[in-house]
Amino acid sequence: MRHPVVSILTPFKNTSSFLEACLESILNQTYSHWELLIVDDHSSDDSYAIVEKFAKTDSRIRLFKNSGEGIIEALRLAFKNSKGKFITRMDSDDIMTPDKLEILVQNLQKYGRKHIAVGQVKYFAEHGVNPGYKRYENWLNRLTQSGANFTEIYKECVIPSPNWMAYKDDLLQVGAFDHDDYPEDYDLTFRFYQAGFKCIPCDNVLHFWRDYSTRTSRTHIHYAQNYFLAIKMKYFLAVDHNPKKQLVIWGAGYKGKEIAKYLIKRKVPFDWVCDNPKKIGKTIYGQTMKSFQMLQSIKNPQSIITVANSSAQKQIRNYLDTLELKSIKDYIFVC
């Protein structure tokens, strides 16, 4: 079987403490047909010098300086200069398992175009992994094991940004890194979903994801107190919303209110329900809150459920099953 080149896109900024381990893990890959396009996004530490040292000893490492600013501009620069048939990303503070590229390439070659090769992840940290990240890891790996990632896309990003691989032509089809929406990995995941791509099942841990206090997902303004509701609703209305169904928001907390405001601004009609007796009958944003039991009287509902509690979600899903409603088609969980 042929050995196509894999282009690895890696922006970096002030990750000097982790870069050597990251680069060594790439050099130690069992699949050697790769190029690393690694872009310095205006580092103020000695990150550039560290990468430059590696680049001088291996011609597959191609070092650039970001002419713009930020991760999206860095990814655009790397992608523009890529030569591989397959494209993957890597974070400069993480570590690949030795067989990561080999497994992802084999899966893409087996399944072909319109597929995304993904792998399971494992968080690690010097002082222990944040419980929230551990829950995300378990949830993500459960989906990845069966390739069911897109079935829960409206909850959180279902494809880890540094642990996927795609055909370059497929990436171009969905606009690659031309979009300016943050988080860029979630937006790209939605575009894969919108294009009808499928995730390839994988039961191998292929990526070690580092958790530390200054990690971008902990500190960047785009991630602070953000459930990414705008991006979720943007793609819901574009991909899964059925105007022939009666749209319903379930939940009157922060997320329910934000989604209500989003829909009102776009003049999308909806009903609003909850299971809190104290809120039923009240008027919020001109909408009267109704009991969730009204779903029984709606002939063709499509619900956006904003309840985050896991046990409550199970109860809601069981209730929707009694109404013979189907996930995605008739309801989505936005959590």
ZIWO-V658510 format. One record per residue. N is the residue number from 1. RES is the residue in one small letter. PSI is psi in degrees with one decimal (NA if undefined). Layout:
n->(N:N)
res->(RES:RES)
psi->(PSI:PSI)
This chain:
n->(1:2:3:4:5:6:7:8:9:10:11:12:13:14:15:16:17:18:19:20:21:22:23:24:25:26:27:28:29:30:31:32:33:34:35:36:37:38:39:40:41:42:43:44:45:46:47:48:49:50:51:52:53:54:55:56:57:58:59:60:61:62:63:64:65:66:67:68:69:70:71:72:73:74:75:76:77:78:79:80:81:82:83:84:85:86:87:88:89:90:91:92:93:94:95:96:97:98:99:100:101:102:103:104:105:106:107:108:109:110:111:112:113:114:115:116:117:118:119:120:121:122:123:124:125:126:127:128:129:130:131:132:133:134:135:136:137:138:139:140:141:142:143:144:145:146:147:148:149:150:151:152:153:154:155:156:157:158:159:160:161:162:163:164:165:166:167:168:169:170:171:172:173:174:175:176:177:178:179:180:181:182:183:184:185:186:187:188:189:190:191:192:193:194:195:196:197:198:199:200:201:202:203:204:205:206:207:208:209:210:211:212:213:214:215:216:217:218:219:220:221:222:223:224:225:226:227:228:229:230:231:232:233:234:235:236:237:238:239:240:241:242:243:244:245:246:247:248:249:250:251:252:253:254:255:256:257:258:259:260:261:262:263:264:265:266:267:268:269:270:271:272:273:274:275:276:277:278:279:280:281:282:283:284:285:286:287:288:289:290:291:292:293:294:295:296:297:298:299:300:301:302:303:304:305:306:307:308:309:310:311:312:313:314:315:316:317:318:319:320:321:322:323:324:325:326:327:328:329:330:331:332:333:334:335)
res->(m:r:h:p:v:v:s:i:l:t:p:f:k:n:t:s:s:f:l:e:a:c:l:e:s:i:l:n:q:t:y:s:h:w:e:l:l:i:v:d:d:h:s:s:d:d:s:y:a:i:v:e:k:f:a:k:t:d:s:r:i:r:l:f:k:n:s:g:e:g:i:i:e:a:l:r:l:a:f:k:n:s:k:g:k:f:i:t:r:m:d:s:d:d:i:m:t:p:d:k:l:e:i:l:v:q:n:l:q:k:y:g:r:k:h:i:a:v:g:q:v:k:y:f:a:e:h:g:v:n:p:g:y:k:r:y:e:n:w:l:n:r:l:t:q:s:g:a:n:f:t:e:i:y:k:e:c:v:i:p:s:p:n:w:m:a:y:k:d:d:l:l:q:v:g:a:f:d:h:d:d:y:p:e:d:y:d:l:t:f:r:f:y:q:a:g:f:k:c:i:p:c:d:n:v:l:h:f:w:r:d:y:s:t:r:t:s:r:t:h:i:h:y:a:q:n:y:f:l:a:i:k:m:k:y:f:l:a:v:d:h:n:p:k:k:q:l:v:i:w:g:a:g:y:k:g:k:e:i:a:k:y:l:i:k:r:k:v:p:f:d:w:v:c:d:n:p:k:k:i:g:k:t:i:y:g:q:t:m:k:s:f:q:m:l:q:s:i:k:n:p:q:s:i:i:t:v:a:n:s:s:a:q:k:q:i:r:n:y:l:d:t:l:e:l:k:s:i:k:d:y:i:f:v:c)
psi->(142.4:160.7:84.8:152.2:137.0:126.1:120.1:119.5:121.7:100.6:151.7:149.1:113.6:47.1:36.0:-29.5:-21.0:-12.3:-41.4:-44.2:-40.7:-50.9:-38.5:-38.5:-30.3:-44.2:-27.2:10.9:139.3:-24.0:115.3:-2.9:72.8:161.3:140.2:116.3:102.2:126.1:123.0:117.0:62.7:51.2:146.4:-0.7:-157.8:25.5:-46.0:-44.5:-37.3:-46.9:-40.1:-39.1:-44.4:-41.2:-31.1:-19.6:-8.6:113.9:-12.8:-15.4:116.3:114.2:132.7:162.1:134.1:120.8:-22.2:-144.3:135.5:167.0:-36.1:-44.5:-38.6:-41.4:-38.0:-43.5:-45.7:-45.8:-39.3:-33.8:3.1:147.9:-3.9:157.4:-31.6:146.9:136.7:164.5:158.9:138.0:140.4:-8.0:7.4:-178.8:134.0:145.4:153.5:-29.0:12.3:-57.2:-39.4:-46.1:-43.6:-40.4:-47.0:-41.7:-41.0:-41.1:-33.7:-43.4:-26.0:-168.3:161.9:21.4:150.1:121.7:127.4:163.1:164.7:159.1:159.6:122.7:147.6:152.7:151.7:-38.6:29.5:147.2:136.3:132.9:-35.1:-40.1:-37.3:-40.9:-41.8:-43.1:-49.1:-43.7:-46.5:-43.5:-33.8:-42.7:-43.2:-33.3:-34.7:0.4:21.6:23.4:-45.4:-12.6:-18.5:32.8:-24.4:-1.2:-63.6:176.3:122.6:-0.2:116.6:129.5:-35.3:19.4:52.4:163.5:142.2:159.6:138.8:-39.5:-36.4:-39.1:-40.8:-36.8:-36.0:10.7:4.4:-119.5:28.8:-17.6:150.0:7.7:134.3:150.2:136.4:-30.8:-36.2:-40.7:-43.6:-40.3:-42.9:-35.1:-34.6:-45.2:-45.5:-33.9:-3.8:18.3:159.9:146.7:138.9:126.9:146.0:130.8:17.7:133.9:119.3:-7.8:131.1:117.6:118.4:132.4:126.4:164.6:-26.4:15.6:143.9:-42.7:-13.3:-26.3:-22.0:144.6:-32.1:-13.7:-11.2:121.6:47.5:120.7:4.2:39.5:-35.2:-44.3:-35.5:-45.8:-33.9:-48.6:-28.7:-47.4:-31.8:-30.1:-50.5:-15.8:131.3:105.3:-16.6:-11.9:158.1:114.1:136.4:133.4:130.6:112.2:133.5:22.0:-161.7:-49.3:-42.0:-41.6:-40.6:-40.1:-39.1:-45.3:-38.7:-45.6:-39.2:-42.5:-32.9:8.0:40.6:115.2:146.5:159.2:161.6:123.9:161.2:176.7:19.0:108.8:-28.8:-21.6:-21.8:130.2:-16.5:156.7:124.6:124.5:34.5:3.9:132.0:125.4:129.2:165.3:145.0:-21.6:-13.1:-18.1:-28.6:-26.3:-5.2:126.2:-39.5:72.5:156.7:114.7:142.0:110.4:122.6:12.4:123.2:-26.9:126.7:-40.2:-37.7:-36.4:-40.1:-41.5:-41.7:-43.3:-39.8:-40.4:-43.2:-31.5:-37.9:-24.6:2.5:39.7:144.7:142.1:144.3:-55.9:-44.7:-17.3:154.1:148.1:122.3:103.9:NA)
